[in-house]
Amino acid sequence: MKRYIDKLKQRLQGDGAAGVFRNMLILATGTGAAKAIGFLASLVVTRLFTPESFGIMSLFIAFTSLIAPLSTLCYSYAIPLPRNRHLAVNIILMNFGITAVMTMLTALAFIFAGDYIFRAANADGLQPYIWLIIITQFFGGIYETLSGFATRERAFRPIARTKMIQAFFGAIVKIVSGFAHFGVTGLVIGQAYSQAGGSFVYYRAFKEKLKESMHRVSLKRVIRTAKIYRDFPMYRLPSQFLLTFSIQAPLLMTGKLFGMATVGQLGLATSVLSLPVILFGVSAGQAYYAEAARIGANNPREIYDLSKKIAKKLFIVSLLPFAVLQFAGEPLFVLVFGKAWHQSGTFASMLSVSLLAQFVVVPIVNVLSVLGKQRMFLMFNIVRTVSIVALFSVCGLFGLHADGVILIYSFVLALNYALMAFVIFRVIRSRF
């Protein structure tokens, strides 16, 4: 009888695949509302700003995304793993200290070597926004830390609410800036809020829970947790940096090869493509990670079954956006954003191939953290980064047109994701 009662309780509490999809739905609702706000705002913003302005904003996103992993040294990914909340709070306080120190170091790097950094990346247009990059790094680190705690607590409603608030105020700033003729500065400020503006909302949601464990925080425990989860800065940090670089490299290298207007076109295409990925893929990944961490590495068969169900469902969901972008990308972009963005629609159609693979694989990559396979995650990202840099370098050497470069990039990325999925499932099965 007890066994049946436990099963019923588990079903009601939403554990397992059912729980992941329930939590994914909560996240997807909030994320969907946030992305709907961003999308509706883009209908106005793309008519207020030129592709060149979007190019600068895209480079801002690239730079802030590249330095984001440094903000916490990726210890934020460890927060959902401890069984004891007090241990997790020690990681959180440690992360706050790391964020403050790393932000100061980044500021010094830009002060003394900013000219060289921006020149090397063909991003001189970002020079006036160094101060905003630093602010975004600091609050982005706080946001990532508290987001890790929200994932640990399975508090998916605050996560969803935070995303909506970020999107709303970010969109308002961009639109007002456009009508007030503030130029690129307003566009970039709005983007900064969209990336890191949810820190205060998270703090209000979790301050009582954090206070309950503050008496268990000590320097000795902080040092102990830093040692326990040292694999994260050792392997996850370089992995995350390479992952981010591989995502942002097309924008950076497109700027070098084809100019800022093409960067803006590609930036809009990638931002629109991120809608379904973030709506379902990232939401599923966050919910999946929380559930896999609860199951634990000692139950590989249960993790394998969960991963299989998630991948199958996401594949089915991904077919519709893939088909729409593949067959109607360019006319759809022209209709929605205007004639100036026809090339962006062409890019979106080409990138739909990689979108399909990314949509399915990105969520289940989180299982590597649960299994303690940070080194494998690093190897995946080294291979992908080398492939992308080599691809753009060779294409630039042969003088290929931007359309051809993006199409080849899309197929290379899809192949990379397929290989990752194959290896991950083999690793899980090897633990049976």
N, C-alpha and C positions, 0 to 999 in steps of 0.2 A: 504493500500500500504506500509506504514512504517513497518508494521509487517513482510511483505514478504521480504523487503529490509534487515531488521535486521537478518532474518533467513538466507538469502543468504550470508550476511557478516559473520555471525557466522560459516557457512559451509566453506567459503573460508579461514577464519582464523584458522580453524581446532579445534574448541572447541568440547566438548563432547567426545563420544567414538571415533569418527573419528580422532579427534585431538590427543587423547591419543595414538592411533595406529600409527599415522603419527610420533609423537615424539618418540614413542617406536622404530619405524623403524630407525630413526636417531641414537638413542642411541645404538640400537642393531647392526647397521652397524659399529660404532666406537668400541663398546665392542667386536663385533665379530672379527674385525681386530686385536684388542689387544689380544684376547684369541687365535686367530690363530697364532699370533707371539709367545705367550707363549707355545702353543702346539707344534709348530715346533721346538722351542728351547728345549722343554722337550725330543724330540726324540734324541737330541745330549746329553743333560745334564744327562739323565738317564744312558747313557753309559759311562759317565765320573765320576759319583759319585755312591757310594754304597747306599743300602737301609738305612744303619746306618747314613750316611751323610744326607739323606733326612729326617731321623727321627729327627735330630737336627734342620733342617730347619723347619720342621712341628711344633716342640715345640716353635721355635722362632715366628712363625705365631700365635700359640696359646697364648703366653704371650703378644705379642704386640696387639692382638685383644682384650684380656681381659682388658688391661689398656686403650684401645682407648676411651671408653665412658667417662673416667675421664678427658680427655683432654679438653672437652668443657662442661662437666656436662650435656650433651645432649641438651644444648640450641641451638645447630646447627639445630635441628629439628624444632625449632620455627621460623626460618628465613623465610620460605615461607608463613607464616600465616598472618602477618600484611598487611593491605591494603595499608599502607603508606610506601614507600621505605625508608624514613628518619628513621622511627622506626626500620626497618630491619637493617639499617646500625649501629644503636646504639647497636643492639644485636651482630653484627659482631665485633665491637670494644671491647665490653664486653668479647666476646669469646676469642679474642686474649690475653687479660689480664688473663683470666681464664687458657688458655693453658699454658702460661708462668709459672704461679704459680703452677699448678698441675704437670708440668714437673719437677720443682725443688723439689716438695714434693716426687714425685716418685723416683727421683735420691737419695734423702736422705734415703728413705725406703730401696733401694737396697744397699746403702753404709753400713747401720747399720744392716740390717737384710737379705741381699742377700743370704748368706749361708743357712739360715733356709728356706727361700722361695723356693730356687731351690731344696734343699734336700727333702722338703715336697712334691714337685711335681715330684720327680725323674727326675730332669732336670739339673743335675750338668754340663752337656755339654754346657749349656748356660752361665756359669760363665764368660768366656772371652768376651762375647758380651753384657755386661750390657750397655756399652757406646752406642752401636748401638740401643738397645731397647729404651733408653732415646731419642736419636735423632729421631727415628721413631715416638715416641709418640708426640714430639713437632711438627714436620712437618705434621704428620697425623692429628693433631688437626686443624692446619691452613688449610689443605686440606679439611677436613670435613666442616669447616665453609664456605669456599668459594664455596664448592660444594652445600651447602644449598642455597647460594645466586644465584648460577647458576640455581638451580631448581626453585627458586622464579621467576627469570627473564625468565624462560622457554628457557634458552640459552643452548639447548641440543647439538648443534654442538660443542661449546667449551668443553662440558663434554666429548663428544665422542673423540675429538682430544686429550684431556688430557690423556684419558685411553690408547690411542695408543702410545703416547710418553712414558708413564710409562712402558708399556709392552716392548717396543722396547729396551730402555736403560737397563731395568732390565734383559732382556734376554741376551743382549750383555755382561753385566758384568758376568753373570753366565757361559756363554760359554767360554769367555776369561779366567776366573778363572780356569775352568776345564783343558783347554789346558796348562795353565801356571803352573798348579799344586799348586795353592794357597790354595787348600783344602776347608774345610767347610766355612772358613771366606769369600771367594769370593761368595760362594753360598748364604750365609746369607745377604751379602751386596746387591747383586742383588735383593733378595727378599724384602729388606727394601726399595729400590728405587721403586719397583713395587707397594708397598703399600702407600708410602707417597711422591713420587717424583713429583707430579703434582702441587704443591703449587705455584711455580713461573709461570707456564703456566696460571693458573687461575688468578693470580694477574695481569699479562699483559693484559688479556682479559677484566678485570672488573675495572681496576684502575681509568679510567675516570668516570665511573658511581659512584664509591665509593667517588671520590673527589667531585663530584657534591653535595653530601649529607653531607660532612664532617662538614660544618658550622652548621648543625642541631644536631651535637653530643654534648652532655653535660653530666656531672656526674648525674644531676637530671634526665635526660631522661633515662640514662643507668639503674639507680636504679628503675625507674618506669617500664621499660620493664622487668627487672629481677623479679619484683613483679607480673606483668601481667602473665608471663609465668613460674611462679615458679613450676607449676605442672611437668615441664620437669625434673628438678633435683630431685624433690620429688618422682616422680613415674616412669618417662621414664628412668632415670639413673639406678636405681636398676633393672628395667625391661631389659634394654639393656645389663647390665652386666650379668644378669642371662641368657638372650638369647645367648649371646656370649659364656658364660660358658657351656651352654648346647650343643653348636655346637662344642666347643673345648674339652669338657670333654672326649669324646671317645678317642681322641689322648692322653690326659694326663693319663687317667686310663688304656689305652692299654699299655702305657709305663711301668706302675707299674706291670701289670699282665703278659705281654708277651715279654717285652724287646724292645730295640730301633729299631731293624730291622723290627719288626711288625708294629711299629709306622710309619716307612718309607713307608711300603707297604700300610697302611691305608691312610697315607698322600697323596700318589700319587692317590689313588682311589678317595678320596674326592676332590682333586684338579681337576681331570678330570670330575667328576660329577658336579662340580661347573660351568663348561663351559656352559651348556644349561641354568642353573639357572641364572647365571649372564647375559648371552647373552639376554635372553628374560624375565626371572622373575624379576631380579633387575631393568632392563631397563624399564619394564612395571610398576614396583612399583614406580620408580622415576617420570615417565610421569603421572601415575595415581594420585600420591600425588599432583603434581602441578595442575592437573585438578580438583581434589576433593577440594583442598584449594580454587580454584577460584569459584567453585560452592557454597561452604560454607555450614555450618551445618544447616542452615535454609531451605535447599532444600533437605530433606532426600530422597524423591521419585526419584529425578534426580540422586542422589548418588547411590541409590539402583540399578536403571536401568544400570548405568555405571558399577558398580561393577559386576553385573550379566554377562554383555557382556564380560568384561575383563576375568572373571573366565572361561567362556565357551570357549573363544578363546584359552586361555592358556592351557586348558585341551586337546584340539584337538592337539595343537602344541606339547604337552608333550608326546603324545603316541608314536611317532617315537623313540626318544632317550630312552624311557622306554623299548620298545620292543628290540632295538638293544642291550642294556646293559643286559637285562634279559636273552636273549637267546644266546648271543655271547660274554659276558663280558671277560671270561678268555682267550679264543683263540685270541680275538682282542687285549688284552693287551700284550700277548706274541708276537704277530706279530709286534705290533707297538713299544713296549718298550724293548723287549728282554725276554729271558726265566727267568731271575732273578726276573721278576715282575709278575709271574703267580698268586701269592696269591693276589696281588693288583686287578687283574681282577676278581677273585672270590669275593672279597669284593665289587667291583663295581656292580656286578650282584645282590648281596644281597641288596645293598643300593638303587637299582633302584626303589624299592617299595616306600621308603620314598621320593625319588626324584620326583615321580609323584605327590604326595600330596604337597610337598614343592613348586613345580613349580607353582601350581595353587593358593595356599593360601597366600604365602609370600607377593605378591604385594598388596592385598586388606587389609592386616593388617594395612597399613598406614592410613586407614580411621579412626582408633581409635584416632589419633592425631587431625584430623579435628573435630571429634565429642567431643573432650575433655574427652575421656575415657582412660586416662593414667593409672588409677588404675586397670582397667580391663586388660590392656596389662601386667601390673605387675603380676596379678593373673595367667594369661596364662603361663608366664615364670617361676613362682614359681612351678606350677604343672609340667611343662616339666622338669625342673632341678631336682626336687625331684624324678621324675620317672626315669630319666637317671642314676642318682647317685645310686638309689636303685637297678636298673637293673644290673649295672656293679658290684656293691658290692655283690649281691646275686650270680651272675654268677661266680665271683671270688671265693666266699666261696665254691661253689660246684665244682670248678675246671673245668668249661666248656672250650672247645677248642675255640680259637679265632673266627673261622668261625661261630660257634653256637651263640656266644655273639653278633656278628655284625648282624646276621640275626634277632635275637630277637629285637635288638636295632632298626633296620629298621622298623619293624612292629609297635613297640611302638611309634616311631616318626610319622609314617603315621597316626596312630590313633589320636595322639595329634593334628596334623594339621587339620584333619577332624572335630574334636570337635571345634577347633577355628573358622573354616569357618561357622559352624552351628550357633554358638553364635553370630558372627559378623553380619550375615544377619538378625538374629532375633532382634538385637539391632537397626539396621537401620530401619527395618519395624516397630518397636515400636514407631518410631518418626513420622510416617505418621499422 
